[in-house]
Amino acid sequence: MIKDAYPTISITEEIDSTNELKRFIEGKVSDDYGFRSLSAYVKVIGKDTAYTIRKPLKINPKSPKQLFSYYIDMSQFSLRPGDRVEYSFTITDNDEINSYKSTSSTKKVFNVPDMSELDNNLTEQSDKLKKDLDKSLQDSKDLQKKIKDIKTSLMNKPTPDWKDKQSMESLLDLKKKLDLNINKLQKDFEKQKNSQENFLEPDEEFLEKQEKLQELMEALMDDELKELFEELEKLMEEMNKSQLLENLDEMEKETESMEEKMDRTLELFKNMELDQKLENLEDQLKDLKEQQDELIKETQDKNSSAEDLEKKQEEINKKFDEIQKDIEEVKEKNADLEKPRDLDFDKEMEEQLDQDLNDAKEKLSEDKKGKSEKSQQNASDKMEQMASDIRSEERRVGKEGRSRGSP
């Protein structure tokens, strides 16, 4: 009698291109004699909690080789920065006589970026989107200039010639290129929007701006302009001067409208980017305060090592250095707006906080935990105050923005 071997299982995974929390898994299982069960295991690990979900999957007990599929949308777990999700699959054979044998697939792991990493990721996405928006805006201006040049050429001659037709073909190519860029912009915006909604908690005002921006993005693919270009392709067969000029006149108006939409889209995007950076700054300071408070408790422990505490304090100090860079970045982004906001950061408090952090580390290096604790507490208090001040700035400039009207 042939001894029953362990069942085998393998999986492949496909990640949604616009939302990394959505995964589609396909798997293969095999066994000499068949199966008893197949289960998916999903473990969610948060800052203060962890839990595992087991979900039985359908399996034919008699078929020795089978395929299975599984879809997971991790947004259902309300993940926060720093959380982790692990998921795997376990197949069990039906060898009741020799005891059931199980095999687990490789474990897949998704780590939610911490607040600092998430801010960096969103900044990179925003910078790319702005760059692409700028490029599309320039392409629309090139399109408009090309239309004007063709019109001028047609008006200065009795009948269109082959050069005009060549110019119109080039115009069609420019429009196709612009359409591709706008389509990519819309997908990239959707991806960033999902990143924000997946791991952050945008307020109602931000969500309203986001919805308005999505409407502007969708409006960039103008149906009337599309129809005019389709009509131009047909008119190019006959090359009737008056019909071509009429078409190009309408096209010029539509491209001017599209350029205005792109300008509004870009400015609204810059405002939203600034909103998000301010909110992220507040969250980073709150998170850093929690880390500092935890270190204060460790510093109060008589058995704690000053050397280990110093290393942890150094990490906190480095994170605040990054926050200071983010504050300067916020100022630069604000200056780049058509209507800069009246942002007021307390530079003196920022410098005092920086000094408290340096003092805390220095006292730990001298094994003076008591004096370090005092500086740590001062730093924690100032982090809390800075986060509160930034929140107040968000509310104040938000009211001013509403009174001035949206860009």
C-alpha positions as CSV (number, residue, x, y, z in Angstrom):
1,M,0.0,0.0,0.0
2,I,1.4,3.4,-1.0
3,K,1.7,5.8,2.0
4,D,-0.5,8.9,1.5
5,A,1.8,12.0,1.1
6,Y,1.0,15.5,2.4
7,P,-1.3,17.6,0.2
8,T,0.3,20.4,-1.8
9,I,-0.8,24.0,-2.2
10,S,0.5,27.0,-4.2
11,I,-0.9,30.5,-4.7
12,T,-0.4,33.5,-6.9
13,E,-1.7,37.0,-6.1
14,E,-2.9,39.9,-8.2
15,I,-3.1,43.4,-6.6
16,D,-5.7,46.0,-7.9
17,S,-3.8,48.6,-9.8
18,T,-5.7,51.5,-8.1
19,N,-6.3,50.1,-4.7
20,E,-3.6,48.0,-3.0
21,L,-6.0,46.8,-0.3
22,K,-7.9,44.7,-2.9
23,R,-6.2,41.4,-3.7
24,F,-7.3,38.5,-5.9
25,I,-5.6,35.1,-5.1
26,E,-5.6,32.0,-7.3
27,G,-4.4,28.7,-6.0
28,K,-3.8,25.1,-6.9
29,V,-4.2,22.1,-4.6
30,S,-3.4,18.5,-5.1
31,D,-3.4,15.2,-3.2
32,D,-3.3,11.5,-4.0
33,Y,-6.7,10.7,-2.6
34,G,-8.7,13.9,-2.2
35,F,-9.5,16.6,0.4
36,R,-11.3,17.1,3.6
37,S,-11.2,21.0,3.8
38,L,-9.7,24.2,2.5
39,S,-9.6,27.3,4.6
40,A,-8.4,30.9,4.3
41,Y,-6.8,32.5,7.4
42,V,-6.6,36.3,7.8
43,K,-4.8,37.8,10.8
44,V,-5.1,41.5,11.5
45,I,-2.5,43.0,13.8
46,G,-3.1,46.5,15.2
47,K,-1.4,48.7,17.7
48,D,-3.5,47.4,20.6
49,T,-5.3,44.4,19.2
50,A,-4.9,41.3,17.0
51,Y,-7.5,38.8,15.7
52,T,-7.7,36.0,13.2
53,I,-10.6,35.3,10.8
54,R,-11.0,31.7,9.4
55,K,-13.1,31.3,6.3
56,P,-13.9,27.8,4.8
57,L,-13.6,27.6,1.0
58,K,-15.5,25.2,-1.3
59,I,-13.5,22.1,-2.3
60,N,-14.5,18.9,-4.1
61,P,-13.5,16.1,-1.7
62,K,-12.9,13.5,-4.5
63,S,-11.0,15.5,-7.1
64,P,-7.2,15.0,-6.6
65,K,-6.2,18.3,-8.4
66,Q,-8.2,21.5,-8.1
67,L,-8.0,25.3,-8.6
68,F,-9.5,27.8,-6.2
69,S,-9.8,31.6,-6.0
70,Y,-10.2,34.1,-3.2
71,Y,-10.9,37.8,-3.1
72,I,-9.8,39.9,-0.1
73,D,-10.6,43.6,0.4
74,M,-8.7,44.7,3.5
75,S,-10.5,48.1,3.7
76,Q,-13.1,46.1,5.7
77,F,-10.6,45.9,8.6
78,S,-10.4,49.8,9.1
79,L,-6.6,49.7,9.0
80,R,-4.5,52.5,10.5
81,P,-0.9,53.5,9.9
82,G,1.5,50.8,11.3
83,D,-1.1,47.9,11.2
84,R,-0.3,44.6,9.5
85,V,-2.4,41.9,7.8
86,E,-1.2,38.3,7.3
87,Y,-3.1,35.8,5.2
88,S,-2.6,32.2,4.1
89,F,-4.5,29.1,3.1
90,T,-4.5,25.6,4.6
91,I,-5.5,22.4,2.7
92,T,-6.3,19.2,4.6
93,D,-6.4,15.7,3.0
94,N,-9.1,13.1,3.7
95,D,-6.8,10.4,5.1
96,E,-8.8,9.5,8.2
97,I,-7.1,6.2,8.7
98,N,-3.5,7.6,9.0
99,S,-4.8,10.9,10.5
100,Y,-5.6,13.9,8.5
101,K,-2.6,15.8,7.1
102,S,-2.5,19.6,6.4
103,T,-0.3,21.9,4.4
104,S,-0.3,25.7,4.5
105,S,0.5,28.0,1.7
106,T,3.2,30.7,1.9
107,K,2.1,33.5,4.1
108,K,1.3,36.8,2.4
109,V,2.0,40.0,4.5
110,F,0.7,43.5,4.0
111,N,2.3,46.2,6.2
112,V,0.4,49.5,6.4
113,P,3.1,52.3,6.3
114,D,3.5,54.2,9.5
115,M,2.4,57.9,9.6
116,S,5.8,59.2,8.4
117,E,6.1,56.7,5.6
118,L,2.5,57.3,4.5
119,D,3.1,61.0,4.4
120,N,6.2,60.5,2.2
121,N,4.3,58.1,-0.1
122,L,1.4,60.5,-0.5
123,T,3.8,63.4,-1.1
124,E,5.5,61.4,-3.9
125,Q,2.1,60.6,-5.5
126,S,1.0,64.2,-5.2
127,D,4.3,65.5,-6.8
128,K,3.9,63.1,-9.7
129,L,0.2,64.1,-10.2
130,K,1.1,67.8,-10.2
131,K,3.9,67.2,-12.7
132,D,1.5,65.2,-14.9
133,L,-1.2,67.9,-14.6
134,D,1.3,70.6,-15.6
135,K,2.3,68.5,-18.6
136,S,-1.3,68.0,-19.6
137,L,-1.9,71.7,-19.2
138,Q,1.1,72.5,-21.5
139,D,-0.2,69.8,-24.0
140,S,-3.6,71.5,-24.1
141,K,-1.9,74.9,-24.8
142,D,0.1,73.2,-27.6
143,L,-3.1,71.8,-29.0
144,Q,-4.7,75.3,-28.9
145,K,-1.7,76.9,-30.7
146,K,-1.8,74.1,-33.4
147,I,-5.5,74.8,-34.0
148,K,-4.8,78.6,-34.4
149,D,-1.9,77.9,-36.7
150,I,-4.0,75.7,-39.0
151,K,-6.8,78.3,-39.0
152,T,-4.4,81.0,-40.0
153,S,-2.9,78.8,-42.8
154,L,-6.4,78.0,-44.2
155,M,-7.6,81.6,-44.1
156,N,-4.5,82.8,-46.1
157,K,-5.1,80.5,-49.1
158,P,-8.1,79.8,-51.5
159,T,-8.1,76.1,-50.9
160,P,-6.5,73.7,-48.4
161,D,-3.5,71.8,-49.6
162,W,-1.6,68.6,-48.5
163,K,0.4,70.6,-45.9
164,D,-2.8,71.6,-44.2
165,K,-3.9,68.0,-44.1
166,Q,-0.6,67.0,-42.7
167,S,-1.0,69.6,-40.0
168,M,-4.4,68.3,-39.1
169,E,-3.1,64.8,-38.9
170,S,-0.5,66.1,-36.4
171,L,-3.3,67.8,-34.5
172,L,-5.2,64.5,-34.2
173,D,-2.0,62.9,-32.9
174,L,-1.6,65.6,-30.3
175,K,-5.2,65.1,-29.1
176,K,-4.7,61.3,-28.8
177,K,-1.6,61.9,-26.7
178,L,-3.5,64.4,-24.5
179,D,-6.3,61.9,-24.0
180,L,-3.9,59.2,-22.9
181,N,-2.3,61.5,-20.4
182,I,-5.6,62.6,-19.0
183,N,-6.7,59.0,-18.7
184,K,-3.6,58.1,-16.8
185,L,-4.1,61.2,-14.6
186,Q,-7.6,60.0,-13.7
187,K,-6.3,56.5,-12.7
188,D,-3.4,58.0,-10.7
189,F,-5.8,60.3,-8.9
190,E,-8.0,57.4,-8.1
191,K,-5.1,55.5,-6.7
192,Q,-4.1,58.4,-4.4
193,K,-7.7,58.9,-3.3
194,N,-7.9,55.3,-2.3
195,S,-4.6,55.6,-0.3
196,Q,-6.0,58.6,1.6
197,E,-9.3,56.9,2.4
198,N,-7.8,53.5,3.2
199,F,-5.5,54.6,6.0
200,L,-6.5,58.2,7.0
201,E,-9.7,59.8,8.2
202,P,-10.3,62.8,6.0
203,D,-12.7,65.4,7.4
204,E,-16.0,66.3,5.6
205,E,-14.5,69.5,4.0
206,F,-11.6,67.5,2.5
207,L,-13.9,64.9,1.1
208,E,-16.1,67.6,-0.5
209,K,-13.0,69.0,-2.2
210,Q,-11.9,65.5,-3.2
211,E,-15.3,65.0,-4.8
212,K,-15.1,68.3,-6.6
213,L,-11.7,67.5,-7.9
214,Q,-12.9,64.1,-9.2
215,E,-15.7,65.9,-11.1
216,L,-13.1,68.3,-12.6
217,M,-10.9,65.3,-13.6
218,E,-13.8,63.6,-15.3
219,A,-14.8,66.8,-17.1
220,L,-11.4,67.0,-18.7
221,M,-12.5,64.3,-21.1
222,D,-14.9,66.6,-22.9
223,D,-17.5,64.8,-25.1
224,E,-18.0,67.9,-27.3
225,L,-14.3,68.2,-28.1
226,K,-14.2,64.5,-28.8
227,E,-17.0,64.8,-31.3
228,L,-15.4,67.8,-33.0
229,F,-12.2,65.8,-33.5
230,E,-14.2,62.9,-34.9
231,E,-15.9,65.3,-37.2
232,L,-12.5,66.7,-38.3
233,E,-11.4,63.3,-39.3
234,K,-14.3,63.0,-41.7
235,L,-13.9,66.6,-43.0
236,M,-10.3,65.8,-43.9
237,E,-11.5,63.5,-46.6
238,E,-13.2,66.3,-48.5
239,M,-11.0,69.2,-47.3
240,N,-13.8,71.8,-47.6
241,K,-12.3,75.1,-46.4
242,S,-15.4,76.7,-44.9
243,Q,-16.4,73.5,-43.1
244,L,-12.9,73.0,-41.7
245,L,-12.8,76.6,-40.4
246,E,-16.1,76.2,-38.8
247,N,-15.0,73.0,-37.1
248,L,-11.7,74.6,-36.0
249,D,-13.5,77.6,-34.6
250,E,-15.6,75.4,-32.3
251,M,-12.6,73.4,-31.4
252,E,-10.6,76.4,-30.4
253,K,-13.4,77.5,-28.0
254,E,-13.6,74.0,-26.5
255,T,-9.8,73.8,-26.0
256,E,-9.9,77.2,-24.2
257,S,-12.6,75.8,-21.9
258,M,-10.5,72.7,-21.3
259,E,-7.5,74.8,-20.4
260,E,-9.5,76.8,-17.8
261,K,-10.7,73.5,-16.3
262,M,-7.1,72.2,-16.1
263,D,-6.1,75.4,-14.3
264,R,-8.9,75.0,-11.8
265,T,-8.1,71.4,-11.4
266,L,-4.4,72.1,-10.7
267,E,-5.2,74.8,-8.2
268,L,-7.7,72.8,-6.3
269,F,-5.3,69.8,-6.2
270,K,-2.6,72.1,-4.7
271,N,-5.1,73.3,-2.0
272,M,-6.1,69.7,-1.2
273,E,-2.4,68.6,-1.1
274,L,-1.8,71.4,1.5
275,D,-4.8,70.3,3.5
276,Q,-3.5,66.8,3.6
277,K,0.0,67.8,4.6
278,L,-1.3,69.9,7.5
279,E,-3.5,67.0,8.7
280,N,-0.6,64.6,8.4
281,L,1.6,67.0,10.4
282,E,-0.9,67.0,13.2
283,D,-1.1,63.2,13.2
284,Q,2.7,62.8,13.1
285,L,3.0,65.1,16.1
286,K,0.3,63.1,18.0
287,D,2.0,59.9,17.2
288,L,5.4,61.2,18.2
289,K,4.0,62.4,21.5
290,E,2.7,58.9,22.2
291,Q,6.2,57.5,21.6
292,Q,7.7,60.1,23.8
293,D,5.2,59.4,26.6
294,E,6.0,55.7,26.3
295,L,9.7,56.5,26.6
296,I,9.0,58.6,29.7
297,K,7.5,55.6,31.4
298,E,10.6,53.5,30.5
299,T,12.9,56.3,31.8
300,Q,11.0,56.2,35.2
301,D,11.9,52.5,35.5
302,K,14.9,52.2,37.7
303,N,16.1,49.0,36.0
304,S,16.0,50.5,32.5
305,S,19.3,51.0,30.6
306,A,20.3,54.6,30.0
307,E,22.1,53.5,26.8
308,D,19.0,51.8,25.4
309,L,16.9,54.8,26.4
310,E,19.3,57.1,24.6
311,K,19.0,55.1,21.4
312,K,15.2,55.3,21.6
313,Q,15.4,59.1,22.3
314,E,17.6,59.5,19.3
315,E,15.0,57.9,17.1
316,I,12.4,60.2,18.4
317,N,14.7,63.2,17.8
318,K,15.3,62.1,14.2
319,K,11.5,61.8,13.6
320,F,11.1,65.4,14.8
321,D,13.8,66.5,12.4
322,E,11.6,65.0,9.6
323,I,8.6,66.8,10.9
324,Q,10.5,70.1,10.8
325,K,11.4,69.4,7.1
326,D,7.7,68.7,6.5
327,I,6.8,72.1,8.1
328,E,9.1,73.9,5.7
329,E,7.6,71.9,2.8
330,V,4.1,73.0,3.9
331,K,5.3,76.6,3.7
332,E,6.7,76.1,0.2
333,K,3.5,74.5,-1.0
334,N,1.5,77.3,0.5
335,A,3.6,79.9,-1.3
336,D,3.0,78.1,-4.6
337,L,-0.8,78.7,-4.4
338,E,-2.4,81.4,-6.5
339,K,-3.9,82.7,-3.2
340,P,-1.5,81.7,-0.4
341,R,-3.0,81.1,3.0
342,D,-2.1,83.1,6.1
343,L,-0.4,80.2,7.9
344,D,1.2,81.0,11.3
345,F,3.7,78.4,12.7
346,D,5.2,79.1,16.1
347,K,8.9,79.0,15.2
348,E,10.0,79.8,18.8
349,M,8.1,76.7,20.2
350,E,9.5,74.6,17.4
351,E,13.1,75.6,18.4
352,Q,12.3,75.1,22.1
353,L,11.0,71.6,21.4
354,D,14.1,70.8,19.4
355,Q,16.2,71.9,22.3
356,D,14.2,69.8,24.8
357,L,14.7,66.7,22.7
358,N,18.4,67.3,22.4
359,D,18.7,67.9,26.2
360,A,16.8,64.7,26.9
361,K,19.2,62.7,24.8
362,E,22.2,64.5,26.3
363,K,21.1,63.8,29.9
364,L,20.6,60.1,29.0
365,S,24.1,59.9,27.6
366,E,25.3,61.2,31.0
367,D,23.1,58.6,32.8
368,K,21.0,61.4,34.3
369,K,17.6,59.8,33.9
370,G,15.8,62.2,36.3
371,K,16.9,65.3,34.4
372,S,16.2,63.6,31.1
373,E,12.7,62.8,32.2
374,K,12.0,66.5,32.8
375,S,13.2,67.4,29.3
376,Q,11.2,64.5,27.8
377,Q,8.0,65.8,29.5
378,N,8.6,69.3,28.3
379,A,9.0,67.9,24.7
380,S,5.8,65.9,25.0
381,D,3.8,68.9,26.2
382,K,5.1,71.0,23.3
383,M,4.3,68.2,20.8
384,E,0.7,68.2,22.1
385,Q,0.6,72.0,21.8
386,M,2.0,72.1,18.3
387,A,-0.5,69.5,17.1
388,S,-3.3,71.5,18.7
389,D,-2.0,74.7,17.0
390,I,-1.9,73.0,13.6
391,R,-5.4,71.8,14.1
392,S,-6.5,75.3,14.9
393,E,-4.7,76.6,11.8
394,E,-6.5,74.0,9.7
395,R,-9.9,75.2,11.0
396,R,-9.1,78.9,10.7
397,V,-7.7,78.8,7.1
398,G,-10.5,76.4,6.2
399,K,-13.1,79.0,7.2
400,E,-11.2,81.7,5.3
401,G,-11.0,79.5,2.2
402,R,-14.8,79.0,2.3
403,S,-15.4,82.7,2.7
404,R,-13.2,83.4,-0.3
405,G,-14.8,80.6,-2.3
406,S,-13.2,77.5,-3.9
407,P,-10.4,78.0,-6.4
